[in-house]
Each structure stands twice: as C-alpha cells, then as structure tokens.
Amino acid sequence: MTDPRTPAVQAALDGELRLLEPDVRSSPELLGELLHPGFREFGASGRYWDRTSIIESLVAGEDPGPRPVVVSRMEAVQLAPDVVHLTFDTENNGRRAHRSSLWRRTDNGWQMYFHQGTPFSPERA
C-alpha cells in the first residue's frame, strides 16, 4: 500500500529527486549528504557500487546522459518510522530502468541506503 505524503515519505521523495539533479551529481559534498555511509547499489548496468565508487563515478561524469532524467510512476511506502521504500521508472537518453530505493532517517537526515536499477524496454513494461 502506498502511504500518503507523510513527512518521512516527502523527505525520501525530495532526496531521490535531488540525486537526479546535475549540480548534486557533480558535487561529492552534496552526494555525501544524501548517501548513507553503508550505501550499496546494483546498477542498471549490472555493476555493483558502494558509496565511494558511485560518488567517484558521478563526479567524474561517467554516468550516461544528458540530463534531465524523466521520472515516472513514482510510489512510496513507509516501511517503518525511519525507513521509506521508493519505486519508480526513469528514462535517460533512450535508456529505461525500473528503480527501487531504500531511504533511512539518520542523525544527518534522510539518506539513501540501497538502490537498484533494472533495465527494461517499453514493449515489455
């Protein structure tokens, strides 16, 4: 069930959308604020990322694109007082992916703890 826009859900949604902004993706400081120290990702490319490797890659401009990324079908579920799960689709430069993120409330605010991207083609969506 999708939760209404609780403060926790809104914070996770805001953080997720910030992570798609070019100025955030090019700043190790801003990325560091949004990514949990234990962050892990299974990327749409099939690659495994930890916090250090994803920050280095994003700052170096290695992610595909031009921006902006088109986001659709975003849904949020608050799993616990300090955990929100987001699911959504992205389209960037003809590449589409189903995405899933876990956000955790920490002493430093809401941070992404886990992310997974799975490529898909529109005819199989």
C-alpha positions in Angstrom: 0.0 0.0 0.0 1.3 3.5 -0.9 1.5 5.8 2.1 0.2 9.4 1.9 2.7 12.1 1.9 3.9 11.8 5.4 7.0 13.9 6.3 9.1 10.7 6.0 7.8 9.9 2.5 8.2 13.5 1.4 11.8 13.6 2.7 12.7 10.4 0.7 10.9 11.7 -2.4 12.8 15.0 -2.2 16.1 13.3 -1.6 15.6 11.0 -4.6 14.8 13.8 -6.9 17.7 15.8 -5.7 20.0 12.9 -6.6 18.9 13.3 -10.2 19.9 17.0 -10.4 23.1 17.7 -12.3 24.5 20.1 -9.6 24.1 17.4 -6.9 25.5 14.6 -9.1 28.7 16.7 -9.7 29.3 17.5 -6.1 30.9 15.0 -3.7 29.7 17.1 -0.8 26.1 17.1 -1.8 26.2 13.4 -2.8 27.8 12.6 0.6 24.9 14.3 2.4 22.3 12.1 0.6 24.1 8.8 0.5 24.3 6.7 3.7 27.8 5.6 4.8 26.7 1.9 4.2 25.2 2.7 0.7 25.1 -0.1 -1.9 23.7 -0.2 -5.4 23.1 -2.8 -8.0 23.1 -0.6 -11.1 21.0 -0.9 -14.3 24.4 -1.5 -16.0 24.8 -4.7 -13.9 27.6 -3.1 -11.9 27.8 -3.2 -8.1 28.5 0.2 -6.5 29.4 1.2 -2.9 29.2 4.8 -1.6 32.8 5.7 -2.6 32.7 4.2 -6.1 29.3 5.8 -7.0 30.4 9.2 -5.8 33.7 9.0 -7.8 31.8 7.9 -10.9 29.1 10.5 -10.7 31.6 13.4 -10.0 33.8 12.2 -12.9 30.7 12.4 -15.2 30.8 8.7 -16.1 27.0 8.2 -15.8 25.2 8.2 -19.1 23.1 11.1 -20.0 22.4 14.2 -20.9 20.0 15.4 -18.3 17.2 15.7 -17.4 16.2 12.3 -16.4 12.5 11.7 -16.9 10.9 10.1 -13.8 7.5 8.3 -13.9 5.3 6.0 -11.8 7.0 7.0 -8.5 5.4 5.4 -5.5 6.5 5.4 -1.8 5.8 3.2 1.1 6.9 4.0 4.7 8.0 0.6 6.0 9.0 1.8 9.5 9.3 5.1 11.2 12.8 5.5 9.9 12.6 3.6 6.5 10.9 4.5 3.2 10.9 2.4 0.1 10.6 4.2 -3.3 9.9 2.6 -6.7 9.8 4.5 -10.0 10.9 4.3 -13.6 13.4 6.5 -15.4 14.2 7.3 -19.0 17.5 8.9 -19.9 18.9 9.2 -23.4 16.6 6.4 -24.6 17.6 4.1 -21.7 14.8 3.0 -19.4 15.1 1.4 -15.9 12.8 0.3 -13.1 14.3 1.6 -9.9 13.9 0.8 -6.2 15.5 2.8 -3.3 15.5 2.4 0.4 15.9 5.6 2.5 16.8 5.7 6.1 16.5 8.5 8.6 19.8 9.1 10.3 21.3 11.7 12.6 22.3 13.5 9.4 18.8 13.5 7.9 17.3 11.1 5.3 19.9 9.2 3.3 19.7 6.6 0.6 20.8 3.3 2.0 20.2 1.0 -1.1 19.4 1.4 -4.7 18.7 -1.0 -7.6 18.1 -0.2 -11.3 16.8 -2.8 -13.7 16.8 -2.0 -17.4 13.6 -2.6 -19.4 12.2 -2.0 -22.9 8.9 -0.1 -23.3 7.2 -3.0 -25.1 7.8 -5.2 -22.0 6.9 -2.7 -19.3 
